[in-house]
Amino acid sequence: MLNHFWGFAQLPDNIPYPSNGEDNPMTLVCQFALGEGSACVFADLDYFFGDIDADGGHIGEWDSNLYKVLYAPTTQNLHEHEIRYEDGTSAVPEPRELTGYPSLVLSKPTCWQDELAQDYPDYQVLVQLEEDDDIGLRFYDCGTLFFLIKPEDLEAKRFDKVKCVLYSY
């Protein structure tokens, strides 16, 4: 399944799986088809999944070592990167289709519109990630994590220009 939230990332062999700088693999937030290829959005979310000892993001704009967006120029010959615990169980939430899931890809924000317009006037939402009680994902108090990109950077597939920002009450 190419278009999904969570699960395992599918990448070409020449694109390494991202880590948080401490050799801990980042969590795949979502992967979706884009043009002839696909985009994979990753973030260091261990703290927000309940690991209170984990370092990670905070309210406001995140440091670039806490997230990464990768673009694979093709959807052919992709390798699935399985992230598992030592006992073999999956270390990531089960994949969910993009449709029908409460988080959004390439759309208008459903919350924090005024703050986003004021703080990031030239950006659009690449991915909006909401809290999810079913998988234990909490962003402090009713928080939302945004991956933002300028339209011209999206067009040019310059995903190194993405900003990640967390808003919460």
Secondary structure by P-SEA (a helix, b strand, c coil): cccccccbbbbccccccccccccccccccccccccccbbbbbcccccccccccbbbbcccccccccbbbbbcccccbbbbbbbbcccccccccccccccccccccccccccaaaaaaaacccccccbbbccccccccccccbbbbbbcccaaaaaacccccbbbbbbcc
